[in-house]
Amino acid sequence: MSPKDDNFGRESAGSSVQIAFEDNKLVQALTGEQGANLKLIEKQLAVRVHQRGNLFTISGAPADVEVAERLLKELADLIGSGYPLYGSDVVFAIQILSDNLNRHLRDIFLDQVFIASNKRTISPKSIKQKEYIESIRSFDIVFGVGPAGTGKTYLAMAMAVAAMSKEFVRRIVLVRPAVEAGEKLGFLPGDLAEKVNPYLRPLYDALHDMMDFERASNLIQRGAIEVAPLAFMRGRTLNDAFVILDEAQNTTAEQMKMFLTRLGLGSKAVITGDITQIDLPDNKPSGLVEALELLRGVQGIRMVYFSKRDVVRHRLVQDIIEAYEKAEKRTPQVNREPERS
């Protein structure tokens, strides 16, 4: 059931409002187990939320009460639409409405990208993630730039698997630069494939989260899904493919140009990276940083910039990123972030 304003029974008295819902199951899902969702709202917004039956009373600073009231209505609308609400969704919803109170959560959370093998629906969890997947749908080349934990690679992978399942593309190509960070490849055991495999492991992990191991292995053996180091892309033309270049901040200028010119007919490329995590030698400028400068404004290419507010990992990750950003401002950087248009 999707609640309507006529059903809320809202009474306002300064910094206190009341909202009533008619559906008991909706109320149970909204409050969460042992009121966990309400406790999250109280902690995140510094308000008091008192529940008595189907009646909710919100009190606190007027601005916070307004966000909390809107939040309960929007979350109830999501639940009424069949969305399975989790505690993490409440936190993401608060961030979205705190930035823009007029946003409708259903436009974001109900945008189904893909249903993983564990039956979990993959959908955007922030305004920026929504912008990102819309860009991938609309543009042939998309850059996703920002800190770890913002879902850049994960959502790109979900879009790639969805595109192949719908036969929009014939294959998926997942690429990463194999940058030596503290340990030389020559000293690692095994042949070349075994040496570079650890660099590609995060891509395998994301892929296996989308589909069961047996199906993923079968598609890899058939060549429908290819996971390879960037160096293996030289001299190739990739037609009817969804190509993802991950950790692109560790590409050189030559490697980035080589990768971008591999794109063939009917193909789409997503380039992801975090320009604050460049592992290249100081005398090697990042190909991602250069590409963001050179290709800015080119028709058909879209650049989406994430920030620490878009992190969808543990809540402490945002604080960790912020602490490192403060430290980096006190230290000169060789590879600098380009100006954004």
Secondary structure, DSSP 8 states (H G I E B T S, - for coil): ----GGGS--EE-SSEEEEE-S-HHHHHHHH-GGGHHHHHHHHHHT-EEEEETTEEEEESSHHHHHHHHHHHHHHHHHHHTT----HHHHHHHHHHHHH-TT--HHHHHT---EE-TTS-EE---SHHHHHHHHHHHH-SEEEEE--TTSSHHHHHHHHHHHHHHTTS-SEEEEEE----SSS-GGGSSS-HHHHHHHHHHHHHHHHHHHS-HHHHHHHHHHTSEEEEEGGGGTT--B-SEEEEE-SGGG-BHHHHHHHHTTB-TT-EEEEEE-TT---S-TTS-BHHHHHHHHTTT-TTEEEEE--GGG--S-HHHHHHHHHHHHHHHTS--SS------
